[in-house]
Amino acid sequence: MSARYKPVGWNPSKIVYDAVLLAAILLYATVFLHIAPRFQHLTEPLDDWSIRIDAFGTCAFLLLSFVLCIGPLARLDPRFLPLLYNRRHFGVLIFGVALTHAYVAFDWYFTASPTDPFVALLTANTSFDRLHGFPFELFGIAALLILLLLAATSHDFWLAFLSPPVWKALHMAVYAAFALVTLHVAFGALQDARNPLLAVVLAFSVAGVVALHLLAACRERARDNNTAPPHAAAPWVIAGPVNAIEEGRTVVVHLPDGEPVAIFRHGGHLSAVSNLCAHQNGPLGEGRIVDGCITCPWHGYQYRPEDGCAPPPFTERLATYRLRIEDAQVLLDTRPNPPGTLVEPVAVT
């Protein structure tokens, strides 16, 4: 098995995306460092290093919370779709901020230890038998290792090498990282916090991530139920009435085996391809046809609707499906054609 490495292709969109993120991170850290001292407990003020630890730690947590909200937000409102295009850049920056937080904390608390600093990190707190004072550091270390793995495999080289399903499954570990970071904060900084603001931020962040995912899941389930085709004479199924697919719109049909198929209407013709983008299994049915090509809403990968092939010089291909119209109903052949197979679009009369 092999995959070719290609350097990152920078474009104006990626540059603006990353510049805005970097500016937001720097602005947050600057404001935090200047405002936090005003809200300290008068009898137990924090030192400058502790404030820096809190600044980068809260920034990493908020960024991680927000990046997990992008997916459901884009499903609930397409105006958030542009945030999806370079979400992996977002993840790499989150790791950078989290690593900075870890470095500052490690440097402040353990480098002056009489024992090896890394040994001290793992052995200084062994209160596993009680909740107050539980070794929260372990949660943070585990979360940082997951973020490192995700950042290190964010390049398309690893996506091609591992295959989209494996890569996607691996990167679902970001939810485990979020849970570990939440525990890290709950058993660490939250127990010693004098100001209730941290507890409020933690609760709202967790509740927001969970609520948005539940809302998106409910909408997706309702959409799937509405588009599930009734059985027709095998191997064809009824995809729905022709007039239910408006010009420039798409209907996603889930076959009896669960495979999603996207039926596009463009230029008075219907074409059907797999709903899963060859790049990262993105939902093509949530995209649209741009310059004659189906455009994935996640990262902008494009495919011709008639043969499922990406335009040159790209080589990605999708499975195509045959369609026909009978009695004003669209019938879909459940048997996929080999990826890249030309299927003449069906004219809508």
Order of alpha helices (4+ residues) and beta strands (2+ residues): alpha-alpha-alpha-alpha-alpha-alpha-alpha-alpha-alpha-alpha-beta-beta-beta-beta-beta-beta-beta-beta-beta-beta-beta
